[in-house]
Amino acid sequence: MLLAVRTALVASVAVILLSASQAQATNYTLWIHGKNSGGTQPGNYADFSNWGPSSTAAGVNKKAVNWDGRQKIGGQNYRVRDALDCFCTGTNWCYIAVHSAGDLQIGYALSLYGGSARYKKNAVPNSSGVCGNTDGTTQVGWNIKWVNVASGAGGGSELADKGEWATSDAIVGDLVTTTARAMYNHNTTRNIWFYMFAGAKGTLYSGLLPGQDDEAVSYHTTGGVAGSAGGAYCNPSDWFCNDLTLGSGPCEENHAKWSYHTVSFRDDAEAFSHGANGNWQGIVSKVREDVVTYAK
């Protein structure tokens, strides 16, 4: 009898501990890359090869959200939604960091799917990057604290407009400025703030990219400036161009930013270029610093 009672007690404690573990909230940091050559492994949340050494600090419980960066946003967005379902539902919350066309990916997911029912997941992904359900219940959208954007391409790039990315990669068509801006409602972020980090170390394509740029995208997109097409925006030191303002208020000449978009960093010193160069460099370095500080 005593053995039976003891066994029952151990079993009860195990159930209580398991329930407590499942109920405990966990924070994650998701990193969503942009256009690339397809070298990352989709579904592998430990593959940080697009960014730099995986040993580098990059926010609490960091996960790499990999997708085929050569393909169209709409066709690959399920990879992003899989990750959001895995780590940002139930009692779990996420910080999001994106780069370049990763801005389109998270914006697309939030605008078009952020109001949909999502099954609460267990944060244990299979080899395809899909997690199992917890209790079979759903919630509306995802638990996201904020989004940090390194040189976001949510507004497209004139390099795509003018054929400078002359490749067969389907994503180039999505990066045409008018296409990117019409892809979804950029104002619909589900009340989640996008903190924009805009680089300005651009020289090679200065004749093709309007205003300040980082050699891939201009301030009109990295600053989240609204409108159906890109305009020329610069640092305050440039007298021949409207200023990209810090914060969420309108730019010079009253050009509005998208809702819930705020310029957190403007590269007044023109020191930060577009790419991470496989070592957390360029404008990505500024976002990583911010994430390490605030994604706890």
Summary of the structure (lengths in Angstrom):
residues: 296
radius of gyration: 20.9
end to end distance: 48.5
largest distance: 88.6
contacts: 1041
relative contact order: 0.14
helix: 28%
strand: 22%
